[in-house]
Amino acid sequence: MSTVSFVWFKRAARVVPLCAVVLASCGGSDSATPNAQSTASGSKPAATGGGGPKAVEIKLTDAGCDPATIKLDAGRTTFTITNAGTGRVSEAEVLSGARILGEKENLVAGLSGSFTLDLQPGQYSLSCPGGTTAATGVVTVGGTAAAASSDPLLEGAVTGYQRYVTTQAKELVTRVQSFVAAVKAGDVEKAKEEFAAARVPYETIEPVAESFGNLDPDIDARVNDVEKGQKWTGFHRIEQALWEKNSTKGLEPIADKLLADVKTLQTKTLSLTYKPDELANGANGLLDEVATSKISGEEDRYSHTDLSDFEANINGAQTTFGLLAPVLRAKDATLANDINTRFDAVQQELATLKQGDAYPSYDTVDDAERKQLSVLVAGLAKPLAKISDALG
């Protein structure tokens, strides 16, 4: 099996060659004791010191990444990204080959965020899309990485997550097969009925799905995510035709591609292994996206089936937390209990929005209800981001 790291929330996902890089964690924690050297065209080091994860600070400017050249030793490193006031650049990414290992996006002027990577020796790319002269850079990692943990509880969590991902990927294929059959049969109403359910398994394992090459944008891109010259395909392309045109005309090749893509995803998940911090990172990422972007209704903008996606994201995060909970309770019972209580509150809020066994159209959910859900999810994401450090 290959040890592959996965990434979160990138519509234009990329691929990386198999390498000895592992993504550790990604969250809102900015507390990392520095022990790194970062230089860019004569700039002074971005981080110095010792103990704990190394720390690197990157500013987003009109030019792009500042600094754009970073040197550090192998091991866990927290990258803190701050928008220094630019309106051109709103994200930063660290990549190995074409695979995003860690990123923070949607950082408008004045906002900051962080992610932590466990980097093996080698050279990585730094990207701040939209920059004028420093949109890309280099992260060079030297030294020797520490040995991986052999904690049986953590190993059990990883094994459980691996089973969860493969099960969800298999279910995704089954549901998409039925959805595609309805589309190809020209049965608009049946296709509409199956749309939200077909997406659920994908949304539960979205962090993993988003790491595979062009699969995520091919499967799940919204129209505004499609780069110039690229063809729009996937769930949302079909969604638009079903709800805006009330038609399946011309969708057969798009439906066939969607099914082929989710089958490819299923196959790829079979060869993956994970690291404990990846689980924590993915769970936090699922919640962060709901609270900061999906809450607007941008995802399922034609069908307004957003609440189904939210529930799947939250269930995916809660399942992941459940796998890590035994070891977390042994290390920080207070944090574990806080997270569990907050998950309950989010699930209760979702339950109040249901009408019988189904969710209403998201365009009927008023701003106050959306804000309440966003606050609860963001409040849950904050302690969830502390899991990686608590696990040690």
ABEGO torsion letter per residue (X at the ends): XBBBBBBBGBABBBBBBBBABBBABBBABABBBBBBBBBBGGBBBABBEBEEBBBBBBBBBAAEBOBABBBBBBEBBBBBBBBAGBAABABBBBBBEABBABBBBGBBBGBBBBBBBBBBBEBBBBBBBGBAAAABBBBBBBEBBBBBBABAAAAAAAAAAAAAAAAAAAAAAAAAAAAAAAAAAGBAAAAAAAAAAAAAAAAAAAAAAAABEAAAAAAABBAAABBBGBBBBEAAAAAAAAAAAGBABGAAAAAAAAAAAAAAAAAAAAABBBBAAAAAAAAAAAAAAAAAAAAAGAABAAAGAAAAAAAAAAAAAAAAAAAAAAAAAAABAAAAAAAAAAAAAAAAAAAAABBEABBBBAAABBAAAAAAAAAAAAAAAAAAAAAAAAAX
